[in-house]
Amino acid sequence: MAARPAQHSGAELHAAPEQASHRRYEALRAFFVEGLSYEQAGARFGYTRSTMASLVRGYRAGKVELFAPPRRPGPPPGTAPAKEKVRGRVVQLRRQGLPA
């Protein structure tokens, strides 16, 4: 019987991912690359058989986003941090009857 090679340093990151997107990726990788069944891949990463089947079906249909799309730097669209910063003062001045 051949000896199993020792895991490389950092393997624990892939064996027990903490983030949901990373866990989905590793579960799909185990299914497709390692050839594990729905049950085996699901058990390894905390999914039920039906959840794994749904995950694989969604991935094949292009509906599973494994990696977040890159976003532009700065505040999210639709927010105005400068306005939010002074909103309380504006409300206070208006209650006093002063223009803001």
Secondary structure, 3 states (H helix, E strand, C coil): CCCCCCCCCCHHHHHCCCCHHHHHHHHHHHHHCCCCCHHHHHHHHCCCHHHHHHHHHHHHCCCCCCCCCCCCCCCCCCCCHHHHHHHHHHHHHHHCCCCC
